[in-house]
Amino acid sequence: MEEFYEVISNCENILYRGFSTTKSSDSDWLNKCCGCLSELLRQLQIKILEPRNEKQIIHTILLCLMQIVTGIKFMEKVTEIESNKNLVLNESRQFFLDEILKSLQKLKEVARNIEKNANFPENPTLNECIDTVLEILEPICAFEDDNENIAQRNANAMISVAKIKPVLESIVAHSLEFANFCKDKQPISVICKKVLKECDALEAECSLSDSKNPPNDTNRRLKAGLLETAIYQLENLINDELLRLVFETFKDLKAFKIKDLHENCEYSQDLIDSILDRLFQIGQFGIMFADEIKISAQIQLSLTSFEAVELHLCPEILKKYQKDHVNLLDTYWNEQITFFQLCIQRIIDTSAFCLIFEDIIQSCVKKLNENFDQNEISDILAKADVLEDHFRVNLSEDFTHLLNDFKLMVKETHAGLKHLNDNDSKRLIKRLKILKTTVKKIREGLQSQKGHVDTMKDEKPKFCNEIELLPDVEELIIVEEKSIKVNNSVSLRKPRQIIKSIDPNVSNIIYENRNNSTRNTKLSKRRTSFRRVALRNIEKILENITNVSSTFNKTRSASSNIDVSKSNKVRIHIIGDV
């Protein structure tokens, strides 16, 4: 490992030159840095990946390397602006160099942990907590007419229910935390209370403390079934609210520009914080549902980038920055937002997204009939733009005609709203109903194309086709898609998590359940030629890094046998068809 640490130190020493002025740190240091990074990647493969190719290590390294290459690309833009305008962008240099150096430190940390033979445990996700409870409940709900000793059966049921309570409390805590980001958190609160109530009822039914009233098998199955139903209701409600949150957040992002913050400070700090908090929530759920390692790593990279930019989004601070630095921050933000939205749109099931939009229109029409408000229609049209983005990513050419009808109706509604007269309110409401019907046709077309209404065969989302990353991302990293479930808690700086802390007892229950589970812009050629070659070398090594992880495919496929009868009830609205 000494050679590995020496290569990282060389990279850091070269990067420190970037903190000095333009004259003493010309573009040569970037070239040298890329050459050093190529050697670093070679050492990563030899010293870390080949002897210990764990999926958490692969994900962490991939995330660090993507952050490093992104930082180098933007440092190249910084040096170009400085050279063309004869100035020094100290803030930009500080920002992007810090991001690169932090990634190098993270790689050091990974190497040290390997030297100590430290484990890389996966923090349980919300879905895993729910799956654990449902699997524990499954034998209790089932009718088993066997010769098992009744006393032994009662004891097993009591022990199983004792495991459920701490996991359920964790699920409820995480659900209530998520509810804080929803427009109406009352429904989730009500279902959480119901879950806890049914859990207490089952616990009481399985108790062996009262010898005069021994447990009744039929009552126990009934209580377990009621608890199982309440958990499914909670999960489906969270999935519904998550899709509504995506509509609201992506709608707000279309109107959010860092340049506007610098020029006129139109946004309040509360709105900025709200957008960022919602992005983190959506991102963590996206990582939870992503099976492909590059999708998970890209979402995690975006979350890390959002957290880095967050410190600069205060309007009072932005006022003090040079305009060129603000423009670079805006470019960096917009790039990561684009990648983030693309990944999330790939993960979301189109039929479920359509159904939520239909429900939003229905609620809007009801309000408009009672009290006509133009802002309600404007809000619907903004969300229709989000849905159109989703269609553009996911729909095939078979839906071109219906997609054109959708676009036409959105344009007509925009035109009607722009030239609104006193007697046009009913016409606008009618257009909204037609828009809803068009979306419904698309949803039904998707369902009929698949052959039946509910075709969910897996509890994890499936992508329509290979994700089409933008050219900038393809320059960053070229990776083959692999069906790997990656660690969704790994982060360069550990951004906000849905699950902030896990009780050790809960973790032990979930880990035990895992082991036994059956459910399942262009520069001159002179300045870029060497860097382009170096980046391509990095890409090739990154391909090898991902190829190393292919050994996990068999392990994953062996654990993906899902009980279809159970899974059909779960995650309908986020990953399944309705």
N, C-alpha and C positions, 0 to 999 in steps of 0.2 A: 504493500500500500504506500510505501514511502515515495515511489516513483509517481503514483497517482497524486499524492498531496503536493509534490514538487511541480507537477504540471498545472494544478490549480493555482498555486502561488505565482507561477509565471504569468498565468492569465490575469490574475489580480494586479500584479505589478504593471502589466501593460495597460490595463484599464485605468489605473490611477493616473496615467498620463492624460487621460481624457478630461480630468478635472482642471488641467492647466489651460492657458489661453490658446487661441487658434494657431498662433505662430509657432509655439513650441509643441503643439500636438496636431500635426497635419494628418492627412488621411492614411499615412503609412502605418500608424499605430493600429488602425482598424484592420488593415491587411494582416499585420502580425498577430493580432488577436484572433482572427479567423483561423490562421495557421495553427495557433496554439490550441484552439478549440477542436480542431481535427484530431490532434494528438490526444486531447482529453477524452474524446469519444472512443478512440481506440483503447485507451486505458480502461475506460468504463466497461467496455465489452470484455476485455481480458481479465481484469481484476474483480469485477462485480457480477456482471450478468451471466457469464459462463459458469462460474463456480456456484452461484446462488441466484437462480433465475425465478425468484418469487414474483407473483403478479403485482403485489404492492410496491416492490422495488422498481419494477418496470414502469409502473404508472407514475411514481414520484420522479424518476429520472426523465421520463418523457415530458412531464410537465415542466421541469426545470429547464430542459433543453429548448422547448418551445418558447419559454419566457426569455431565455438568453438570446436566441436568434431574433425574436421580435425586438428586443432592446437594441441589438446591433443594427437592424434595419432602420430604426428610428434615429440612432446616433449618426448613421450615414446621412439622413435627411438634415440633421442638426448641423453637421459639418458643411454640407452643401449650402445651406442658408447663410451660415457664417461667412463662408468664402465669397459668396455672391454679393452679400450686403456689407461686408467688412465690419462685422460686429461679433460679439460674444454672447451666446445664449446660456448664461450660467445656470438658470433655473432648469432649462431643458437637459443640459448635461447632467446636472445633479439627479434629476428625476429618472432618466433612463439608465444611467450608470448604476444608480442604487438598485434598480430592479435586477440588473445583470449580476451584481455582486451578491445580492441576497440569494439568488439562485445557485451561485457557486458555493455559498455557505451551506445551502441545503444539501448539495451533493457531498460536501465534506461530512455533514451530519449522517447521511446515509452510509458512507464508508466507515465512519466510526462505529455506528451501530452494528455493522456487519463484523467488524473486528472484535466487538464484544459479544458476538453471537446473540445479539438482542433480537427478540421476536418483533414482527410487524403485525400486531393484531388489527383486525377490522372492527371498527365501532359499529354496532348494530344499527340498522336503519329503521325508520318507522314501519316500512313494509315487512321487515324481518320480525319486528316485534308482533305485528298483527298475524303473520304467518305462524309464529310460534304458538300464540294463543289458540288459533284455529286448529292446529295439529294436536295440541293437548286435549282440546275439546272433542275432537273427532271420535275417539274410542268411547268417550262418555255418552255422546249422542247416539252412537250406534246401538242397535238392539242385538245382543249376543246371547243366544240360547245355547250355552255350553255348560260344561260340568265344572267350571271354575268354582272354587270355594267362595261362598258368598262373603264371608268375612274378609278374605283376601281381596275381593273385588271392591268392597267398601273402603278398605285401607288404601288401595291403589287410587281410587277416585279422590279420597281426601288429600293424598300426597300430590296428585296432579293439580287439583284446584289450588292448593297452597302455592304452587309454582306460578299459577296464573295471576294472582293478585298483584304482585310487584310489577309484572310486565304490563298489566292493564293500567296501573297507575301511571307508568311511564308513557303509555300510548295516550292517555287522557291529557297528561301535562303537555305533550307535544302538540296534540290536537288543539288545545285551548290557546297555545302560543301561536299556532297558525291562524286561528280564528281572529286574532288581533289585527291581521292584515286584510280581513274580509270586510265588505261593506256592512254586512249583517252577521254578527257572530252568535246571535241568539240560537239559531238552529243547531250549530255545532255544540253549544253549551248544553242544550236540552238533551241531545243524543249522548253526550258524555255522562250526564247524570243518569241516564237510562242504563248505560253500560255498567256504571258502578253499582247501581241498584240491583241489576240482574246478577252481577258478580257476587254481591253480598247474599242474595237469595240462594245461589248455587252453593256458596260456602256454608251457609247454614244447613242446607239440605244434605251436604256431605259430612257434616260434623258427626263425630262419634262420641261426643261428650255426654249425650243423653242416652243412657242405656235403655230407658223405658220406651223411647221413640227411635228405633234404629232407622237408618236411611232406607228410603224406598226407591227401588231401581227405576220405576216408571216416573216418579216425580223428579228424580235426578236427571233423567234424559230430557224431560220437559224443561227444566230450568236451564240445562246446558244448551238446549236448542234455542231458548229465548235469548240467552247471552250471545250465542253465535249469530243470530239474526240481528241483534243490536250492533254487533261489531261490523257486520256487513253494511248496515245502514250508515254507520259512522264513516267507514272507508269510502263508500259511494258519495256521501255528502262532501267529504274532503276533496274527492276527485272533481265533483261539480264545481265547488268553490275555487279550486285551483285553476280550472279552465276560465272561469269568470275573472280571476285575478290576472291571467294571461291577457285577456281582452283589455282590461283596464290599464294594465302596465304598458303593454305595447302601444296602446292608443296614446298614452301620455308621452312615451318616448319619441313619437313622431313630431311632437311639438317642443321637445327639449333639446336645446342647443347650448353648448358651452360658450360659443361666441356671443350669444345673447346675454349670458350672465356677465361677460366682460364689458359689453357695450352699454346695456341699460339696466341690468340687474332686475329683470321683471319677475324672477322667481323668488319665492320665499325659501328660507332654509328648511322649513318644515316639509315643503313639497319635494325638495331635493332629497332629504332624508327618507321620505316616504317612498320615492321611486327606487332608491338604492336598496332599502329594506325589502321591497317587493321583488326586486331582481334577485336578491340572495335567496329568498324563499323559493322562487321559481327555479333558480339554478340548482339548488340542492335537491329538489324533487326531480329535476331533469337528470342529474347524475345518478339518482337512485334508480331511474327507469332505463338508463342507457346501458346497452350491452356491449357496444363497440368501444374499444379502448380509446380511439382517437376522438370520438364524440364526447366521452366522459372527460378526457384530458382538455379538450377545447373549451368545454363549459367551465371546468375548474380554472383554466387560464383566464377566461373572461371574468370570472368572479374575483380572482386575484387582481386583475387589472382595474376592475371597478373600485376595489378597496384602495388601491394605490392612488387612483384619480380622486377619490372621495375627499382626501385631505386638501385638495386644491379647488374644490367646488364651492367654497364659501365666497359669495360675491365680493365681500370686502377684501379678500386676499387676491382674487383674480384681478381686481382693479390695479393692483401694484405691479402686475406682470407685464412684460413686453408683449406686444401684439403677436409677434412671431411664435413666442412660447405658447400663448393661448391657442393659436392656430394648430400647433403641433399636438397639444393636448386634445383639441377638438377632433383632429384626424385620428388620433390614437383611440379616443373614446368611441367614435363612430365605427371604426374598424372592428373593435371588440363587440360592440352592440350588434353589428351586422352578423358576425359569426355566431354570437350567442342566440340571436333570434332564429337564425337558420337551423341551428342544432335543435332548439326547442320545438320549432315547427315540424321537424322531421319526427320527433318523438311522439307528438300529439296525434291521436287517432282522428282522422278527418270526420268520420261519422259522428263521433262524440262532440267534436268542435261545432259541427253544423247544428246538432241538437241543442246545444247550449245557446247558440245564436238565435235559433228559432224561439227559444224560451225568453230570451232578452227582448226580441221584437214583440212577442205576445204581451209581455209586461208593459212595454212602452205603449202599445196600442191601447191597452186598458187605461193607462194614465191619460193619454191624449183624448180619449173619449170623455173622460171626466173633466179634464182641464188642459186645453191645448197649450203646449209650450214648445217653441221652436228649438230650444236647447236640447230637449229630449231627442228630437230628430237628428240634430247635429251629432249628438253622442252616438246614436245608432249608426250613422254614416261613417263616423270615425272607426267604429268597431268593424264595420263592413270592410274597410280598407285592410284591417288586420286579417280578416278572414280571406280576403282576396290574396294577400301575401301567402297565406297558408295554401290556398288552392294552387298558386303559381309553383309552389315547391312540391306539392304532393300529387296533384291530379294529372292523369295521363291525357293523351290526345283524344281519347274516347269521349271526354267531357268538354271538348272545346265549345260545342254548341251551347251547352248549359252554362258554361263559364261566361260566354259572350252575353247570354241573356242576363246573367247576374250583373255584369259590368254595366250593361245598358240600363237596367233598372236603377242601379246606384247613381248613374249619371242623371237620369230623369228626376230622381228624388232630389239630387243636388240642385238641378235647374229649377224645380218647383219651389224649393226652399228659398232660393236666391230671389225669385220673382214672386214672392208670396203675396196674395191678396186676401182680403177678409173672407172670401167665400171659397178659398182653396184648401182649407184645412182637411175637409173630407177626402179631397183628391190625394193629398199627401198620405193620409192614413191608408187609403186604398193601395197606393204604391208600396207602402211598407208591407201590407199583406201579400201583395204579389211578390215582393222580394223574399218574404218568408217562404212562399210556395216554391220559388225557384231554388232556394237553399234545400228545401225538403226533397225536391226532385233529385238534386245532386246526391243527397244522403241515401235516398232510396236506390239510386243508380249504383252507388258504391256497394250497397248491401246485395242487390241482385247480381252484381258482377262477381261477388264472392260466392254466390250460390245459395246463401241463407242469411237470415237476419243476424244471428250471433255466431260468428266464426272464430271467436277467441279460443285458441288452442294452447296459449302460453300466458303466463302471468306477467311476462315482460313484453315491452313494445317491440314491434317489428318494423324496420324501415322499408319504405316502398321500393327504394333502390339505393345504390351507393350514393352517399351524401356528396353533393357537388360543391366543394369548397371553392372560394374565390381564388384567383391567381396568386394573390399575396400569401394566402395560406399554403397553397401548393409549393410556393418557394420556401416556406418555413419548414414544411415537413411533408414527406410523401410516405404514407404508411398504408399497408394492405389492411383491409377490414378483417378483423378477427372477432369471433364471438367469444369475448372474454368478459366475465363479470369482474370489474375492477373496484378497488377500494374507494368508496365515495367520500371518505373523510380526509384523504390526503390533501394537503394544501401547503403552498409555500409559506403563507402566514396565517393559516387556519382562519378563513373568513367565517362570518356568522354561520352558525350551524342550526339546522332545525332541531336536532338533538344536541343540546348544549352539554349535558352530562348524563352519564348512565350509571345507575347504581350497580356496583360490582356483582351483586346477586342476580340482577336482571341479565347482565352480560353472560354470567355463567350459565344461566338457563338457556339463553339463546344459542351460545356456543355448543352446548350439549345437544340442543335441538338440531343445529346445523349438521352435526356429525351423524345423527340418526335420521335425518329428514328424507322422506320419499316424495314430498310435495315440492311439489315444486313451482412611383414617378422617374424619369429615367435619368441616369448620370452618365458622364463621359466614359468611353470604353476603357481608357487608361486607368481610371479610378475604380472601376467595378469588376474588371476581368478576373483578377485574382480572387476577390471576394466571392464572385459567382461560382468559381471553381471550388473554393473552399466550402461554400454552402452546399454545393451538390455532393461533395464528399460527406458532409454531415448527414445529408438526406439518405445516402446509401447506408451509412452506419445505422441510422435510425430505423431503416427498413430491417436490418439484421436484428436490432433490438426487439422489434415487434415480432419477427419470425421466431425469436427465442421463446416468446410467450405462446407459441402455437401448441406447446406441450400441454397447456391447460385445457385445450378444447375437449379432449376425451373426458377429463374430470368433470367439466361443466356439463357435457352432454349426458353423463351418467347420472347427474343429480337433477336433471330437468324433466324427469317423468312426473307430470302433474296429474292430479286427480281432476279430470275434466268436469265432473259433476260438481266439484267444489269451486274450481276456478271460474266457471261460468257466472258465478255470483259476484266475483271479485273484480275490482278495478274496471268496471264497465265503462266509466265515463272518461277515463284518462287514456286507456290503452285498448279498450275493447269496443265493439260495435253495440249500438243500442237497438 
